[in-house]
Amino acid sequence: MTALQEAMKINIENLELARSDRLRERLDIAARLRCTEHDQPIFAVSIHGLENGWFDAQWTTCCEKLEHQAVAIVKDRC
Ligand SMILES: [Zn+2]
């Protein structure tokens, strides 16, 4: 395993959300996830806003399994 790992690309459309420590913390955790099946990290995430206390996130991952893990981290109620 190499020490060099491509960072997860993060796109946040709402400036206020970009400043949210809570969101940053969760994205940090998600960025460390790795698919057990494909040995891939999450490629990218877009945060579109906050809906009823939930972050509206769109993930780019190798498979649904990894996406579900990411969603579980970020979609925790705020
Ligand atoms: Zn996978």
PDB file of the backbone (N, CA, C, O) and the ligand in Angstrom, with CONECT records:
HET     ZN  A 101       1
ATOM      1  N   MET A   1       0.843  -1.202   0.000  1.00  0.00           N
ATOM      2  CA  MET A   1       0.000   0.000   0.000  1.00  0.00           C
ATOM      3  C   MET A   1       0.877   1.251   0.000  1.00  0.00           C
ATOM      4  O   MET A   1       1.826   1.343   0.779  1.00  0.00           O
ATOM      5  N   THR A   2       0.572   2.192  -0.849  1.00  0.00           N
ATOM      6  CA  THR A   2       1.355   3.428  -0.922  1.00  0.00           C
ATOM      7  C   THR A   2       0.840   4.445   0.084  1.00  0.00           C
ATOM      8  O   THR A   2      -0.321   4.400   0.491  1.00  0.00           O
ATOM      9  N   ALA A   3       1.709   5.356   0.478  1.00  0.00           N
ATOM     10  CA  ALA A   3       1.330   6.394   1.427  1.00  0.00           C
ATOM     11  C   ALA A   3       0.534   7.480   0.723  1.00  0.00           C
ATOM     12  O   ALA A   3      -0.223   8.233   1.336  1.00  0.00           O
ATOM     13  N   LEU A   4       0.733   7.531  -0.591  1.00  0.00           N
ATOM     14  CA  LEU A   4       0.060   8.569  -1.361  1.00  0.00           C
ATOM     15  C   LEU A   4      -1.371   8.143  -1.685  1.00  0.00           C
ATOM     16  O   LEU A   4      -1.599   7.111  -2.316  1.00  0.00           O
ATOM     17  N   GLN A   5      -2.301   8.935  -1.254  1.00  0.00           N
ATOM     18  CA  GLN A   5      -3.691   8.623  -1.529  1.00  0.00           C
ATOM     19  C   GLN A   5      -4.389   9.871  -2.042  1.00  0.00           C
ATOM     20  O   GLN A   5      -4.245  10.959  -1.484  1.00  0.00           O
ATOM     21  N   GLU A   6      -5.133   9.694  -3.097  1.00  0.00           N
ATOM     22  CA  GLU A   6      -5.836  10.843  -3.647  1.00  0.00           C
ATOM     23  C   GLU A   6      -6.928  11.292  -2.697  1.00  0.00           C
ATOM     24  O   GLU A   6      -7.688  10.485  -2.162  1.00  0.00           O
ATOM     25  N   ALA A   7      -6.985  12.591  -2.502  1.00  0.00           N
ATOM     26  CA  ALA A   7      -7.972  13.132  -1.575  1.00  0.00           C
ATOM     27  C   ALA A   7      -9.363  13.131  -2.206  1.00  0.00           C
ATOM     28  O   ALA A   7      -9.521  13.290  -3.416  1.00  0.00           O
ATOM     29  N   MET A   8     -10.343  12.951  -1.364  1.00  0.00           N
ATOM     30  CA  MET A   8     -11.730  13.023  -1.798  1.00  0.00           C
ATOM     31  C   MET A   8     -12.032  14.458  -2.232  1.00  0.00           C
ATOM     32  O   MET A   8     -11.730  15.408  -1.509  1.00  0.00           O
ATOM     33  N   LYS A   9     -12.618  14.604  -3.393  1.00  0.00           N
ATOM     34  CA  LYS A   9     -12.983  15.941  -3.865  1.00  0.00           C
ATOM     35  C   LYS A   9     -14.275  16.382  -3.185  1.00  0.00           C
ATOM     36  O   LYS A   9     -15.263  15.649  -3.143  1.00  0.00           O
ATOM     37  N   ILE A  10     -14.236  17.586  -2.662  1.00  0.00           N
ATOM     38  CA  ILE A  10     -15.407  18.087  -1.947  1.00  0.00           C
ATOM     39  C   ILE A  10     -15.930  19.341  -2.621  1.00  0.00           C
ATOM     40  O   ILE A  10     -15.184  20.293  -2.851  1.00  0.00           O
ATOM     41  N   ASN A  11     -17.207  19.335  -2.934  1.00  0.00           N
ATOM     42  CA  ASN A  11     -17.854  20.494  -3.537  1.00  0.00           C
ATOM     43  C   ASN A  11     -19.048  20.885  -2.672  1.00  0.00           C
ATOM     44  O   ASN A  11     -20.004  20.124  -2.523  1.00  0.00           O
ATOM     45  N   ILE A  12     -18.973  22.072  -2.112  1.00  0.00           N
ATOM     46  CA  ILE A  12     -20.073  22.547  -1.272  1.00  0.00           C
ATOM     47  C   ILE A  12     -20.668  23.790  -1.901  1.00  0.00           C
ATOM     48  O   ILE A  12     -19.972  24.780  -2.125  1.00  0.00           O
ATOM     49  N   GLU A  13     -21.963  23.734  -2.186  1.00  0.00           N
ATOM     50  CA  GLU A  13     -22.586  24.833  -2.928  1.00  0.00           C
ATOM     51  C   GLU A  13     -23.040  25.982  -2.048  1.00  0.00           C
ATOM     52  O   GLU A  13     -23.209  27.104  -2.524  1.00  0.00           O
ATOM     53  N   ASN A  14     -23.234  25.715  -0.795  1.00  0.00           N
ATOM     54  CA  ASN A  14     -23.716  26.739   0.115  1.00  0.00           C
ATOM     55  C   ASN A  14     -22.577  27.222   1.001  1.00  0.00           C
ATOM     56  O   ASN A  14     -21.977  26.439   1.737  1.00  0.00           O
ATOM     57  N   LEU A  15     -22.283  28.518   0.925  1.00  0.00           N
ATOM     58  CA  LEU A  15     -21.138  29.051   1.667  1.00  0.00           C
ATOM     59  C   LEU A  15     -21.262  28.865   3.171  1.00  0.00           C
ATOM     60  O   LEU A  15     -20.279  28.589   3.858  1.00  0.00           O
ATOM     61  N   GLU A  16     -22.457  29.017   3.663  1.00  0.00           N
ATOM     62  CA  GLU A  16     -22.641  28.850   5.105  1.00  0.00           C
ATOM     63  C   GLU A  16     -22.339  27.425   5.535  1.00  0.00           C
ATOM     64  O   GLU A  16     -21.786  27.182   6.608  1.00  0.00           O
ATOM     65  N   LEU A  17     -22.721  26.479   4.664  1.00  0.00           N
ATOM     66  CA  LEU A  17     -22.440  25.081   4.964  1.00  0.00           C
ATOM     67  C   LEU A  17     -20.936  24.825   4.929  1.00  0.00           C
ATOM     68  O   LEU A  17     -20.406  24.032   5.707  1.00  0.00           O
ATOM     69  N   ALA A  18     -20.258  25.520   4.001  1.00  0.00           N
ATOM     70  CA  ALA A  18     -18.813  25.324   3.868  1.00  0.00           C
ATOM     71  C   ALA A  18     -18.103  25.684   5.156  1.00  0.00           C
ATOM     72  O   ALA A  18     -17.033  25.156   5.458  1.00  0.00           O
ATOM     73  N   ARG A  19     -18.705  26.586   5.914  1.00  0.00           N
ATOM     74  CA  ARG A  19     -18.095  27.006   7.168  1.00  0.00           C
ATOM     75  C   ARG A  19     -18.529  26.132   8.344  1.00  0.00           C
ATOM     76  O   ARG A  19     -18.072  26.323   9.471  1.00  0.00           O
ATOM     77  N   SER A  20     -19.397  25.192   8.076  1.00  0.00           N
ATOM     78  CA  SER A  20     -19.917  24.360   9.152  1.00  0.00           C
ATOM     79  C   SER A  20     -18.882  23.342   9.637  1.00  0.00           C
ATOM     80  O   SER A  20     -18.472  22.455   8.889  1.00  0.00           O
ATOM     81  N   ASP A  21     -18.465  23.482  10.899  1.00  0.00           N
ATOM     82  CA  ASP A  21     -17.498  22.548  11.484  1.00  0.00           C
ATOM     83  C   ASP A  21     -18.062  21.137  11.522  1.00  0.00           C
ATOM     84  O   ASP A  21     -17.352  20.154  11.308  1.00  0.00           O
ATOM     85  N   ARG A  22     -19.345  21.066  11.798  1.00  0.00           N
ATOM     86  CA  ARG A  22     -20.028  19.776  11.897  1.00  0.00           C
ATOM     87  C   ARG A  22     -19.916  19.029  10.571  1.00  0.00           C
ATOM     88  O   ARG A  22     -19.621  17.834  10.542  1.00  0.00           O
ATOM     89  N   LEU A  23     -20.153  19.743   9.485  1.00  0.00           N
ATOM     90  CA  LEU A  23     -20.080  19.130   8.161  1.00  0.00           C
ATOM     91  C   LEU A  23     -18.647  18.710   7.847  1.00  0.00           C
ATOM     92  O   LEU A  23     -18.412  17.608   7.350  1.00  0.00           O
ATOM     93  N   ARG A  24     -17.692  19.589   8.139  1.00  0.00           N
ATOM     94  CA  ARG A  24     -16.274  19.300   7.874  1.00  0.00           C
ATOM     95  C   ARG A  24     -15.820  18.045   8.610  1.00  0.00           C
ATOM     96  O   ARG A  24     -15.134  17.191   8.048  1.00  0.00           O
ATOM     97  N   GLU A  25     -16.212  17.952   9.872  1.00  0.00           N
ATOM     98  CA  GLU A  25     -15.844  16.786  10.677  1.00  0.00           C
ATOM     99  C   GLU A  25     -16.355  15.504  10.035  1.00  0.00           C
ATOM    100  O   GLU A  25     -15.637  14.509   9.936  1.00  0.00           O
ATOM    101  N   ARG A  26     -17.602  15.549   9.605  1.00  0.00           N
ATOM    102  CA  ARG A  26     -18.211  14.351   9.016  1.00  0.00           C
ATOM    103  C   ARG A  26     -17.579  13.993   7.685  1.00  0.00           C
ATOM    104  O   ARG A  26     -17.387  12.816   7.377  1.00  0.00           O
ATOM    105  N   LEU A  27     -17.251  15.016   6.887  1.00  0.00           N
ATOM    106  CA  LEU A  27     -16.620  14.742   5.598  1.00  0.00           C
ATOM    107  C   LEU A  27     -15.219  14.172   5.805  1.00  0.00           C
ATOM    108  O   LEU A  27     -14.761  13.339   5.024  1.00  0.00           O
ATOM    109  N   ASP A  28     -14.540  14.626   6.861  1.00  0.00           N
ATOM    110  CA  ASP A  28     -13.225  14.082   7.198  1.00  0.00           C
ATOM    111  C   ASP A  28     -13.316  12.591   7.474  1.00  0.00           C
ATOM    112  O   ASP A  28     -12.486  11.806   7.014  1.00  0.00           O
ATOM    113  N   ILE A  29     -14.327  12.217   8.226  1.00  0.00           N
ATOM    114  CA  ILE A  29     -14.523  10.801   8.555  1.00  0.00           C
ATOM    115  C   ILE A  29     -14.848  10.015   7.284  1.00  0.00           C
ATOM    116  O   ILE A  29     -14.322   8.925   7.059  1.00  0.00           O
ATOM    117  N   ALA A  30     -15.719  10.586   6.467  1.00  0.00           N
ATOM    118  CA  ALA A  30     -16.113   9.914   5.222  1.00  0.00           C
ATOM    119  C   ALA A  30     -14.915   9.755   4.285  1.00  0.00           C
ATOM    120  O   ALA A  30     -14.795   8.751   3.582  1.00  0.00           O
ATOM    121  N   ALA A  31     -14.040  10.743   4.282  1.00  0.00           N
ATOM    122  CA  ALA A  31     -12.865  10.705   3.396  1.00  0.00           C
ATOM    123  C   ALA A  31     -11.934   9.547   3.750  1.00  0.00           C
ATOM    124  O   ALA A  31     -11.156   9.083   2.917  1.00  0.00           O
ATOM    125  N   ARG A  32     -12.025   9.091   4.996  1.00  0.00           N
ATOM    126  CA  ARG A  32     -11.154   7.998   5.431  1.00  0.00           C
ATOM    127  C   ARG A  32     -11.765   6.625   5.154  1.00  0.00           C
ATOM    128  O   ARG A  32     -11.108   5.601   5.341  1.00  0.00           O
ATOM    129  N   LEU A  33     -13.001   6.605   4.716  1.00  0.00           N
ATOM    130  CA  LEU A  33     -13.650   5.325   4.403  1.00  0.00           C
ATOM    131  C   LEU A  33     -12.967   4.668   3.206  1.00  0.00           C
ATOM    132  O   LEU A  33     -12.430   5.338   2.325  1.00  0.00           O
ATOM    133  N   ARG A  34     -13.004   3.362   3.205  1.00  0.00           N
ATOM    134  CA  ARG A  34     -12.454   2.630   2.077  1.00  0.00           C
ATOM    135  C   ARG A  34     -13.336   1.420   1.814  1.00  0.00           C
ATOM    136  O   ARG A  34     -13.731   0.714   2.741  1.00  0.00           O
ATOM    137  N   CYS A  35     -13.635   1.193   0.571  1.00  0.00           N
ATOM    138  CA  CYS A  35     -14.482   0.067   0.226  1.00  0.00           C
ATOM    139  C   CYS A  35     -13.739  -1.240   0.499  1.00  0.00           C
ATOM    140  O   CYS A  35     -12.603  -1.424   0.061  1.00  0.00           O
ATOM    141  N   THR A  36     -14.387  -2.133   1.220  1.00  0.00           N
ATOM    142  CA  THR A  36     -13.746  -3.400   1.553  1.00  0.00           C
ATOM    143  C   THR A  36     -13.710  -4.335   0.341  1.00  0.00           C
ATOM    144  O   THR A  36     -12.876  -5.237   0.267  1.00  0.00           O
ATOM    145  N   GLU A  37     -14.621  -4.109  -0.603  1.00  0.00           N
ATOM    146  CA  GLU A  37     -14.688  -4.974  -1.776  1.00  0.00           C
ATOM    147  C   GLU A  37     -13.729  -4.534  -2.883  1.00  0.00           C
ATOM    148  O   GLU A  37     -13.046  -5.358  -3.491  1.00  0.00           O
ATOM    149  N   HIS A  38     -13.690  -3.230  -3.134  1.00  0.00           N
ATOM    150  CA  HIS A  38     -12.913  -2.722  -4.269  1.00  0.00           C
ATOM    151  C   HIS A  38     -11.641  -1.982  -3.846  1.00  0.00           C
ATOM    152  O   HIS A  38     -10.866  -1.543  -4.696  1.00  0.00           O
ATOM    153  N   ASP A  39     -11.428  -1.843  -2.544  1.00  0.00           N
ATOM    154  CA  ASP A  39     -10.252  -1.147  -2.022  1.00  0.00           C
ATOM    155  C   ASP A  39     -10.127   0.259  -2.614  1.00  0.00           C
ATOM    156  O   ASP A  39      -9.050   0.674  -3.043  1.00  0.00           O
ATOM    157  N   GLN A  40     -11.223   0.963  -2.628  1.00  0.00           N
ATOM    158  CA  GLN A  40     -11.263   2.326  -3.171  1.00  0.00           C
ATOM    159  C   GLN A  40     -11.793   3.283  -2.109  1.00  0.00           C
ATOM    160  O   GLN A  40     -12.662   2.927  -1.313  1.00  0.00           O
ATOM    161  N   PRO A  41     -11.256   4.508  -2.107  1.00  0.00           N
ATOM    162  CA  PRO A  41     -11.858   5.532  -1.238  1.00  0.00           C
ATOM    163  C   PRO A  41     -13.038   6.168  -1.958  1.00  0.00           C
ATOM    164  O   PRO A  41     -13.325   5.831  -3.107  1.00  0.00           O
ATOM    165  N   ILE A  42     -13.707   7.069  -1.295  1.00  0.00           N
ATOM    166  CA  ILE A  42     -14.765   7.831  -1.966  1.00  0.00           C
ATOM    167  C   ILE A  42     -14.097   8.822  -2.908  1.00  0.00           C
ATOM    168  O   ILE A  42     -13.141   9.495  -2.522  1.00  0.00           O
ATOM    169  N   PHE A  43     -14.588   8.919  -4.133  1.00  0.00           N
ATOM    170  CA  PHE A  43     -13.949   9.783  -5.128  1.00  0.00           C
ATOM    171  C   PHE A  43     -14.321  11.252  -4.924  1.00  0.00           C
ATOM    172  O   PHE A  43     -13.462  12.132  -4.981  1.00  0.00           O
ATOM    173  N   ALA A  44     -15.585  11.502  -4.690  1.00  0.00           N
ATOM    174  CA  ALA A  44     -16.031  12.892  -4.580  1.00  0.00           C
ATOM    175  C   ALA A  44     -17.375  12.987  -3.881  1.00  0.00           C
ATOM    176  O   ALA A  44     -18.132  12.019  -3.818  1.00  0.00           O
ATOM    177  N   VAL A  45     -17.655  14.165  -3.360  1.00  0.00           N
ATOM    178  CA  VAL A  45     -18.953  14.424  -2.762  1.00  0.00           C
ATOM    179  C   VAL A  45     -19.360  15.862  -3.059  1.00  0.00           C
ATOM    180  O   VAL A  45     -18.532  16.773  -3.047  1.00  0.00           O
ATOM    181  N   SER A  46     -20.651  16.047  -3.326  1.00  0.00           N
ATOM    182  CA  SER A  46     -21.216  17.382  -3.503  1.00  0.00           C
ATOM    183  C   SER A  46     -22.290  17.580  -2.453  1.00  0.00           C
ATOM    184  O   SER A  46     -23.180  16.746  -2.286  1.00  0.00           O
ATOM    185  N   ILE A  47     -22.193  18.694  -1.750  1.00  0.00           N
ATOM    186  CA  ILE A  47     -23.218  19.023  -0.763  1.00  0.00           C
ATOM    187  C   ILE A  47     -24.073  20.132  -1.363  1.00  0.00           C
ATOM    188  O   ILE A  47     -23.570  21.202  -1.702  1.00  0.00           O
ATOM    189  N   HIS A  48     -25.359  19.868  -1.489  1.00  0.00           N
ATOM    190  CA  HIS A  48     -26.242  20.822  -2.160  1.00  0.00           C
ATOM    191  C   HIS A  48     -27.002  21.719  -1.210  1.00  0.00           C
ATOM    192  O   HIS A  48     -27.600  22.707  -1.635  1.00  0.00           O
ATOM    193  N   GLY A  49     -26.987  21.395   0.049  1.00  0.00           N
ATOM    194  CA  GLY A  49     -27.718  22.244   0.985  1.00  0.00           C
ATOM    195  C   GLY A  49     -28.154  21.471   2.197  1.00  0.00           C
ATOM    196  O   GLY A  49     -27.755  20.328   2.420  1.00  0.00           O
ATOM    197  N   LEU A  50     -28.980  22.123   2.969  1.00  0.00           N
ATOM    198  CA  LEU A  50     -29.474  21.522   4.198  1.00  0.00           C
ATOM    199  C   LEU A  50     -30.993  21.447   4.070  1.00  0.00           C
ATOM    200  O   LEU A  50     -31.658  22.456   3.840  1.00  0.00           O
ATOM    201  N   GLU A  51     -31.526  20.245   4.219  1.00  0.00           N
ATOM    202  CA  GLU A  51     -32.970  20.072   4.086  1.00  0.00           C
ATOM    203  C   GLU A  51     -33.540  19.447   5.337  1.00  0.00           C
ATOM    204  O   GLU A  51     -33.222  18.309   5.683  1.00  0.00           O
ATOM    205  N   ASN A  52     -34.386  20.205   6.012  1.00  0.00           N
ATOM    206  CA  ASN A  52     -35.009  19.719   7.247  1.00  0.00           C
ATOM    207  C   ASN A  52     -33.988  19.168   8.236  1.00  0.00           C
ATOM    208  O   ASN A  52     -34.234  18.166   8.908  1.00  0.00           O
ATOM    209  N   GLY A  53     -32.833  19.841   8.314  1.00  0.00           N
ATOM    210  CA  GLY A  53     -31.823  19.403   9.270  1.00  0.00           C
ATOM    211  C   GLY A  53     -30.918  18.288   8.750  1.00  0.00           C
ATOM    212  O   GLY A  53     -30.095  17.758   9.496  1.00  0.00           O
ATOM    213  N   TRP A  54     -31.068  17.929   7.469  1.00  0.00           N
ATOM    214  CA  TRP A  54     -30.219  16.883   6.878  1.00  0.00           C
ATOM    215  C   TRP A  54     -29.357  17.511   5.794  1.00  0.00           C
ATOM    216  O   TRP A  54     -29.808  18.381   5.048  1.00  0.00           O
ATOM    217  N   PHE A  55     -28.119  17.060   5.720  1.00  0.00           N
ATOM    218  CA  PHE A  55     -27.274  17.500   4.617  1.00  0.00           C
ATOM    219  C   PHE A  55     -27.676  16.734   3.371  1.00  0.00           C
ATOM    220  O   PHE A  55     -27.777  15.507   3.377  1.00  0.00           O
ATOM    221  N   ASP A  56     -27.907  17.498   2.288  1.00  0.00           N
ATOM    222  CA  ASP A  56     -28.263  16.889   1.013  1.00  0.00           C
ATOM    223  C   ASP A  56     -26.962  16.637   0.235  1.00  0.00           C
ATOM    224  O   ASP A  56     -26.411  17.551  -0.379  1.00  0.00           O
ATOM    225  N   ALA A  57     -26.489  15.404   0.268  1.00  0.00           N
ATOM    226  CA  ALA A  57     -25.193  15.089  -0.322  1.00  0.00           C
ATOM    227  C   ALA A  57     -25.318  14.130  -1.498  1.00  0.00           C
ATOM    228  O   ALA A  57     -26.174  13.246  -1.515  1.00  0.00           O
ATOM    229  N   GLN A  58     -24.436  14.329  -2.490  1.00  0.00           N
ATOM    230  CA  GLN A  58     -24.393  13.437  -3.643  1.00  0.00           C
ATOM    231  C   GLN A  58     -22.981  12.855  -3.711  1.00  0.00           C
ATOM    232  O   GLN A  58     -21.998  13.594  -3.771  1.00  0.00           O
ATOM    233  N   TRP A  59     -22.894  11.545  -3.700  1.00  0.00           N
ATOM    234  CA  TRP A  59     -21.591  10.875  -3.593  1.00  0.00           C
ATOM    235  C   TRP A  59     -21.158  10.239  -4.892  1.00  0.00           C
ATOM    236  O   TRP A  59     -21.983   9.755  -5.666  1.00  0.00           O
ATOM    237  N   THR A  60     -19.858  10.244  -5.129  1.00  0.00           N
ATOM    238  CA  THR A  60     -19.295   9.506  -6.249  1.00  0.00           C
ATOM    239  C   THR A  60     -18.404   8.426  -5.654  1.00  0.00           C
ATOM    240  O   THR A  60     -17.332   8.710  -5.121  1.00  0.00           O
ATOM    241  N   THR A  61     -18.859   7.197  -5.751  1.00  0.00           N
ATOM    242  CA  THR A  61     -18.148   6.072  -5.142  1.00  0.00           C
ATOM    243  C   THR A  61     -18.078   4.900  -6.103  1.00  0.00           C
ATOM    244  O   THR A  61     -18.728   4.909  -7.148  1.00  0.00           O
ATOM    245  N   CYS A  62     -17.295   3.895  -5.752  1.00  0.00           N
ATOM    246  CA  CYS A  62     -17.158   2.710  -6.604  1.00  0.00           C
ATOM    247  C   CYS A  62     -18.420   1.856  -6.577  1.00  0.00           C
ATOM    248  O   CYS A  62     -18.719   1.163  -7.549  1.00  0.00           O
ATOM    249  N   CYS A  63     -19.165   1.899  -5.472  1.00  0.00           N
ATOM    250  CA  CYS A  63     -20.360   1.078  -5.386  1.00  0.00           C
ATOM    251  C   CYS A  63     -21.319   1.599  -4.315  1.00  0.00           C
ATOM    252  O   CYS A  63     -20.971   2.481  -3.530  1.00  0.00           O
ATOM    253  N   GLU A  64     -22.502   1.052  -4.296  1.00  0.00           N
ATOM    254  CA  GLU A  64     -23.544   1.501  -3.371  1.00  0.00           C
ATOM    255  C   GLU A  64     -23.193   1.223  -1.920  1.00  0.00           C
ATOM    256  O   GLU A  64     -23.566   1.981  -1.026  1.00  0.00           O
ATOM    257  N   LYS A  65     -22.490   0.158  -1.697  1.00  0.00           N
ATOM    258  CA  LYS A  65     -22.138  -0.244  -0.336  1.00  0.00           C
ATOM    259  C   LYS A  65     -21.340   0.870   0.357  1.00  0.00           C
ATOM    260  O   LYS A  65     -21.616   1.238   1.499  1.00  0.00           O
ATOM    261  N   LEU A  66     -20.361   1.385  -0.356  1.00  0.00           N
ATOM    262  CA  LEU A  66     -19.527   2.457   0.189  1.00  0.00           C
ATOM    263  C   LEU A  66     -20.348   3.730   0.347  1.00  0.00           C
ATOM    264  O   LEU A  66     -20.194   4.467   1.321  1.00  0.00           O
ATOM    265  N   GLU A  67     -21.209   3.973  -0.613  1.00  0.00           N
ATOM    266  CA  GLU A  67     -22.052   5.167  -0.551  1.00  0.00           C
ATOM    267  C   GLU A  67     -22.946   5.128   0.682  1.00  0.00           C
ATOM    268  O   GLU A  67     -23.132   6.145   1.350  1.00  0.00           O
ATOM    269  N   HIS A  68     -23.491   3.973   0.979  1.00  0.00           N
ATOM    270  CA  HIS A  68     -24.363   3.844   2.149  1.00  0.00           C
ATOM    271  C   HIS A  68     -23.624   4.161   3.441  1.00  0.00           C
ATOM    272  O   HIS A  68     -24.190   4.764   4.353  1.00  0.00           O
ATOM    273  N   GLN A  69     -22.370   3.760   3.520  1.00  0.00           N
ATOM    274  CA  GLN A  69     -21.569   4.072   4.704  1.00  0.00           C
ATOM    275  C   GLN A  69     -21.368   5.572   4.831  1.00  0.00           C
ATOM    276  O   GLN A  69     -21.462   6.132   5.923  1.00  0.00           O
ATOM    277  N   ALA A  70     -21.092   6.213   3.714  1.00  0.00           N
ATOM    278  CA  ALA A  70     -20.870   7.659   3.703  1.00  0.00           C
ATOM    279  C   ALA A  70     -22.148   8.397   4.085  1.00  0.00           C
ATOM    280  O   ALA A  70     -22.124   9.330   4.888  1.00  0.00           O
ATOM    281  N   VAL A  71     -23.260   7.970   3.501  1.00  0.00           N
ATOM    282  CA  VAL A  71     -24.545   8.601   3.785  1.00  0.00           C
ATOM    283  C   VAL A  71     -24.866   8.498   5.272  1.00  0.00           C
ATOM    284  O   VAL A  71     -25.386   9.439   5.872  1.00  0.00           O
ATOM    285  N   ALA A  72     -24.555   7.360   5.851  1.00  0.00           N
ATOM    286  CA  ALA A  72     -24.843   7.142   7.273  1.00  0.00           C
ATOM    287  C   ALA A  72     -24.071   8.119   8.140  1.00  0.00           C
ATOM    288  O   ALA A  72     -24.567   8.554   9.179  1.00  0.00           O
ATOM    289  N   ILE A  73     -22.868   8.466   7.725  1.00  0.00           N
ATOM    290  CA  ILE A  73     -22.048   9.401   8.508  1.00  0.00           C
ATOM    291  C   ILE A  73     -22.579  10.824   8.376  1.00  0.00           C
ATOM    292  O   ILE A  73     -22.759  11.525   9.371  1.00  0.00           O
ATOM    293  N   VAL A  74     -22.826  11.239   7.148  1.00  0.00           N
ATOM    294  CA  VAL A  74     -23.206  12.641   6.924  1.00  0.00           C
ATOM    295  C   VAL A  74     -24.679  12.904   7.220  1.00  0.00           C
ATOM    296  O   VAL A  74     -25.047  13.997   7.650  1.00  0.00           O
ATOM    297  N   LYS A  75     -25.519  11.896   6.987  1.00  0.00           N
ATOM    298  CA  LYS A  75     -26.955  12.121   7.166  1.00  0.00           C
ATOM    299  C   LYS A  75     -27.447  11.958   8.588  1.00  0.00           C
ATOM    300  O   LYS A  75     -28.634  11.743   8.829  1.00  0.00           O
ATOM    301  N   ASP A  76     -26.535  12.060   9.511  1.00  0.00           N
ATOM    302  CA  ASP A  76     -26.894  12.103  10.905  1.00  0.00           C
ATOM    303  C   ASP A  76     -27.637  13.400  11.140  1.00  0.00           C
ATOM    304  O   ASP A  76     -27.248  14.431  10.592  1.00  0.00           O
ATOM    305  N   ARG A  77     -28.691  13.383  11.936  1.00  0.00           N
ATOM    306  CA  ARG A  77     -29.451  14.602  12.131  1.00  0.00           C
ATOM    307  C   ARG A  77     -28.608  15.669  12.845  1.00  0.00           C
ATOM    308  O   ARG A  77     -27.827  15.372  13.748  1.00  0.00           O
ATOM    309  N   CYS A  78     -28.793  16.904  12.411  1.00  0.00           N
ATOM    310  CA  CYS A  78     -27.992  17.982  12.992  1.00  0.00           C
ATOM    311  C   CYS A  78     -28.728  18.634  14.152  1.00  0.00           C
ATOM    312  O   CYS A  78     -28.208  19.564  14.768  1.00  0.00           O
TER     313      CYS A  78
HETATM  314 ZN    ZN A 101     -16.878  -0.643  -3.795  1.00  0.00          ZN2+
END
